[in-house]
Amino acid sequence: MTTSALPTAVVFDCDGTLADTERLAEQAWQLTLREHDYEPSPADFAAVIGRPFPWCWDYFAGRADLGEQAAFVERLRTRFERLFDEDLDLHPDTVATMRALAEAGVPLAMASSSSHRHVLAVLERGDLRELVSVVVGADDVPHHKPDPTPYVVAARDLGLPAERCTAVEDTGVGVAAGRAAGMFTVAVLRPGIERATLAEADRVVDEVTVAALVPERQEVAS
């Protein structure tokens, strides 16, 4: 693999892009919301996908009486952690691409709307932790996707301008963040996601590959 066929650095989203955790989160939210006589719709989940917990809480609290937040969070977390332990899958295309990039010496980072601890747990599950130089979780930054801060911080910690990095996402919220940071932004179309919601991405692909992450300007130069 030649250097010209490689991106300079890649910042991956976690949930949905690397790990099939959005499915698990939906299940946990659905079961917990039902306890409050609210049945979330596909439109509800489309509205909150890619958002950090405080945003999701405000969204659903505006539609149902969720009671005391700490008690709700504890039930939600318990359900999600059980599902995570029993049923977590990593997307093999992203895993294979991360391994190939790391082997080729491409710096890797994670930028997520989930906690730093959660991202580390996902990486550990896939035996990927040693491949990633930088992890930016929701608790590491004051502003969250679609704000560009997670990607800006990831690029800074990699020691590179954001414009030299590729962002890999699976939601419109994440795509907006990557683009706003100035990164070449690739969106992978996962089940349940409408292609139209990814329209702002520089490139939309059906699977994550090394070639798909090379910016167009770099392809032309090579």
C-alpha positions in Angstrom: 0.0 0.0 0.0 1.6 3.3 -1.1 1.6 6.4 1.0 -0.5 8.3 -1.6 -3.2 5.6 -1.1 -3.5 6.4 2.6 -5.3 9.2 4.5 -3.0 11.3 6.7 -5.0 10.6 9.9 -8.4 9.2 10.7 -10.9 10.1 13.4 -13.6 7.6 13.9 -17.0 8.0 15.5 -17.8 5.1 17.9 -21.5 4.2 18.2 -22.9 3.0 14.9 -19.6 3.5 13.0 -17.4 1.1 14.9 -19.9 -0.6 17.3 -23.5 -1.6 16.8 -24.4 0.1 20.0 -27.1 2.4 18.7 -29.3 -0.7 18.4 -28.6 -1.6 22.0 -29.2 2.0 23.2 -32.6 2.1 21.4 -33.6 -1.1 23.2 -32.6 0.3 26.5 -34.4 3.6 26.0 -37.5 1.8 24.7 -37.8 -0.5 27.7 -37.2 2.3 30.2 -39.6 4.8 28.5 -42.3 2.1 28.5 -42.2 2.2 32.3 -43.3 5.8 31.9 -46.1 5.0 29.5 -44.3 6.3 26.5 -43.7 4.2 23.3 -40.9 5.8 21.3 -41.3 5.9 17.6 -38.8 5.5 14.8 -39.0 9.2 14.4 -38.0 9.7 18.0 -34.9 7.6 17.6 -34.1 9.4 14.3 -34.2 12.7 16.2 -31.8 11.6 19.0 -29.4 9.4 17.1 -25.8 10.7 17.5 -26.8 13.0 20.3 -25.2 13.0 23.9 -27.4 11.9 26.8 -28.4 15.4 28.1 -29.9 16.2 24.7 -31.7 12.9 24.6 -33.0 13.4 28.2 -34.4 16.8 27.3 -36.0 15.5 24.2 -37.9 12.6 25.9 -38.6 14.6 29.1 -40.5 17.0 26.9 -42.7 14.2 25.7 -43.3 12.2 28.9 -43.1 12.4 32.6 -39.8 10.6 33.3 -39.7 11.2 37.0 -36.5 11.8 38.8 -33.5 11.9 36.5 -31.0 9.9 38.6 -33.5 7.0 39.0 -34.3 7.0 35.3 -30.6 7.1 34.4 -29.8 4.2 36.7 -32.4 1.9 35.1 -31.3 3.0 31.6 -27.7 2.4 32.4 -28.3 -1.0 34.0 -30.2 -2.2 30.9 -27.7 -0.8 28.5 -24.7 -2.4 30.3 -26.5 -5.8 30.3 -27.2 -5.5 26.6 -23.6 -4.3 26.0 -22.2 -7.4 27.8 -24.5 -9.9 26.2 -25.1 -8.6 22.7 -22.4 -6.1 21.5 -21.2 -6.5 17.9 -18.5 -4.5 16.2 -18.8 -3.7 12.5 -16.2 -5.9 10.8 -15.6 -3.4 8.0 -14.5 -0.7 10.5 -12.4 -3.1 12.6 -10.6 -4.4 9.5 -10.0 -0.8 8.3 -8.6 0.4 11.6 -6.2 -2.6 11.8 -5.0 -1.9 8.2 -4.5 1.8 8.8 -2.6 1.2 12.1 -0.4 -1.4 10.4 0.4 1.2 7.7 1.3 3.8 10.4 -1.8 6.1 10.0 -2.6 7.9 13.3 -6.1 7.0 14.6 -8.4 8.8 17.0 -12.0 8.4 18.3 -14.5 11.3 18.7 -17.8 10.3 20.3 -20.9 11.6 21.9 -20.6 8.8 24.5 -18.4 8.9 27.5 -14.6 8.4 27.4 -15.1 5.2 29.5 -17.7 3.8 27.1 -15.4 4.4 24.0 -12.5 2.6 25.8 -14.8 -0.3 26.6 -15.7 -0.7 23.0 -12.1 -0.5 21.9 -11.1 -3.1 24.5 -13.9 -5.4 23.3 -12.4 -5.3 19.8 -8.8 -5.5 21.0 -8.3 -2.1 19.3 -7.2 0.0 22.2 -3.5 0.0 21.4 -4.2 1.1 17.8 -5.8 4.4 18.8 -3.7 7.4 20.0 -6.5 9.8 21.0 -9.9 9.3 22.5 -12.3 12.2 22.9 -15.6 11.4 24.7 -18.5 13.5 25.6 -17.1 14.2 29.1 -13.8 15.4 27.6 -15.3 18.5 25.8 -17.8 21.3 26.6 -19.6 21.1 23.3 -20.9 18.0 21.5 -21.8 17.0 17.9 -23.0 18.6 15.7 -20.6 21.1 17.2 -17.2 20.5 15.7 -15.4 20.6 19.1 -14.9 16.8 19.5 -13.2 16.6 16.1 -11.2 19.8 16.6 -9.9 18.5 19.9 -9.1 15.0 18.4 -7.1 16.7 15.6 -5.3 18.9 18.0 -4.3 16.0 20.2 -3.1 14.1 17.1 -0.9 17.1 16.4 -2.4 17.8 13.0 -4.6 20.4 11.4 -8.2 19.2 11.2 -8.1 19.8 7.5 -5.5 17.0 7.1 -7.8 14.4 8.9 -10.6 12.2 7.7 -13.7 11.9 9.9 -15.8 8.7 9.7 -19.4 8.9 10.7 -22.8 7.2 10.4 -25.3 10.0 11.3 -26.2 13.4 10.0 -25.3 14.9 13.4 -21.8 13.5 13.2 -21.3 14.4 9.6 -22.2 18.0 10.4 -19.5 18.0 13.2 -16.8 16.6 11.0 -17.6 19.0 8.2 -17.7 22.0 10.5 -14.3 21.0 11.8 -12.9 21.1 8.3 -12.3 17.4 7.9 -12.9 15.3 4.8 -15.9 13.5 6.1 -17.0 10.0 5.1 -20.4 8.6 6.1 -21.1 4.9 6.2 -24.6 3.9 5.5 -25.7 1.6 8.3 -29.1 -0.2 8.5 -31.9 2.0 9.6 -30.2 5.2 8.5 -31.7 7.2 5.6 -29.1 8.1 2.9 -30.6 11.6 2.7 -29.6 12.3 6.3 -25.9 11.9 5.2 -26.1 14.2 2.2 -23.7 16.7 3.7 -20.9 14.2 3.8 -18.0 14.5 1.3 -18.5 10.8 0.5 -21.2 8.2 1.4 -20.2 4.6 1.3 -21.8 1.2 2.0 -18.8 0.0 3.9 -15.7 1.4 5.5 -12.5 0.7 3.6 -9.0 2.3 3.5 -9.6 3.6 0.0 -12.8 5.2 0.9 -11.1 7.4 3.5 -8.6 9.0 1.2 -9.6 12.6 0.5 -10.5 13.4 -3.1 -7.8 16.2 -3.3 -5.2 13.6 -2.2 -6.4 11.1 -4.8 -6.0 13.8 -7.5 -2.5 14.7 -6.2 -1.4 11.1 -6.3 
